[in-house]
Amino acid sequence: MARKRPRDIQQLFGGQRLQRFTDFTEQYQRWQQQLQQCFVALQLSPLLAHCKVVSVRAHTLVLEASSAALASRIKLQQSRIITHFQDESTGHISRLEVQVRPKIHTPSPQPAEKSAQPTQNVEKNDDDTVAKLRQQAALCEEPLRSQLLALAAKYEKN
């Protein structure tokens, strides 16, 4: 059975998938900034470390909180949060949903030291693509972050 030839990196990033992903990450950042502004205005700033926007869909703002107690405090401010997000033209929001997802505190693995490798001449396009991969990885959470960084490292070696 013949194996398919691997795709060129330009084929991977030339399509619509990367653009959709980039658009989503930009929208996600705007939601997080709006949430931060809202919590500052409502004097709920201490909750920011334990709360984030998951999505905005079907006129519903979906937030994630790390505990039920925090979720209750957020729900008490529901109407003010909805008003803030509507004023910021996120779209018509009529509901607030708060999901409780406790954070698991696991020790982070120590990064392995890189061995000194000789530098290779890499085309400018590959450098740009690697930079884009690393930039997008910085915006993502695990496990996608590590996968994007691994892909960037793979193309840096080639």
N, C-alpha and C positions, 0 to 999 in steps of 0.2 A: 504494500500500500504506500503510495507516494505521499510524502509529507508536504504540506503547504509551505511555501517560502515565507519567511518572516516578513512582516510589514516593515517598511522604512519608517523611521520616526516622523518624517514629514507627513506620511499618510495617516499616522495615528492622530496627529494634532491638527491636521488640515480640515478635518470634518466638523460636523455640527455638534458632536458630543462634547468636545472641549469648550466650544462656545456656550452651550447650554450649561455646562458645569461652571464656567466662569460667571455667567449671568446669575446663576443661583447663589454662588458664594458672595457676589456683590450685594444681592438682595438680602441675604442672610446677615451680612455685616450691617446693612441699613436697619434691619429689624433690631439687631442688638444695640445699635446706637440709639434708636428710638426708645427701647426699653430702659436704657441707662438714663436718658433724659427724663423719661416719665418717672422713674423711681427717685431721681434727684428732686424733681418738682414735687413729688408726693412725700418727700422725706423718708423714703424707704431704702436709701442708699446701702445700708448694711446687708440688705437681702440680695444685692446684685451678685455677690460671689456664689450664691446658692440658687440662682434662678437664671433661666435663659429662654429665648424664644425658640420653639421647635419649628413652627410653621404658621402661616396664615392661609387658611383654606375655607371655602364655603362660608364666608362671613364670620369665621371663628378664629380668634387669636389663641394659639395653643402655646402655653408656657410649660416649662419643666421646672419643678422645684425639688430640692434634695430631701425635704421632710414634709410630713403632713401638717406640722405646725406652721411652717412657712407658707404652705399652700393655703391654709386658712387665713393667714394675714393678707395674702395676695387677693384672695376671693373677697375679703372685706372691702377692698379698694377697687373691685371689679368695674363699677360704673365710671370711676375716674380714669382707670387705665384704658377702658374702651374709648372714652372721650378723647384722651390724649392721642391715641393711635388714629382716630378718625380725623382729628385736627391736623395731623402730620401727613394726611392724604395717603395712607397706606391702602385705602380702599374702604368699602363699607364693612365695618365690623360691628356685629350685634351681640356676639357672645364671647365669653372668655372661658377657656378650658385650661385647667391646671392639672398636669400629670405629676404624680409623685414618683421620682426615681432616685432612691438613695445612692449616694456616691460611695463606691467601694474604695477604700484606701489601701492600695497595694503599693509596695515599694517599687520604685522605678528601677529598671535594670541599669547598671553602670555602663556607659558607652564604651565600647571596645576601642582601644587606640588603633589608629590606622598605621599600617606599616608604610614606610617611605617607598613610593613607587615612582618610577621615572615618568615624567610628563610626556605626553604624546601630542603631536600636532592634531588638533581637532578643528573641523571646519567651523566657521562662524555660525552657521545655521544650527549645528549641534549645540554650541555654546548657548545660543539663545533659547533653544528648546529645553536644555538642562536648567537654565535660569527660570524659565516659566514653570517647569515642574517643581522646582524648589519653592518658588513664590506661591503656587497653589497649595503645596504641602503645608506651608506655614499657616494657611487659612483653614485647614481641615483638622479634624480630630482623628484619633486612632480608630480603626486600623488603616484608614485610607492614607493618613499622613505617612506612615512607615512604608506603605506600598509605593507611594509616589517618590519618596526619597530613594527607595531601592531602585526604582526605574531610572531615576536621574543618575544614580551611581553607576548603573549598568552602562548608560550611554556616555558617561564621562570616561570610563575605562576604554571604550572602543575608539 
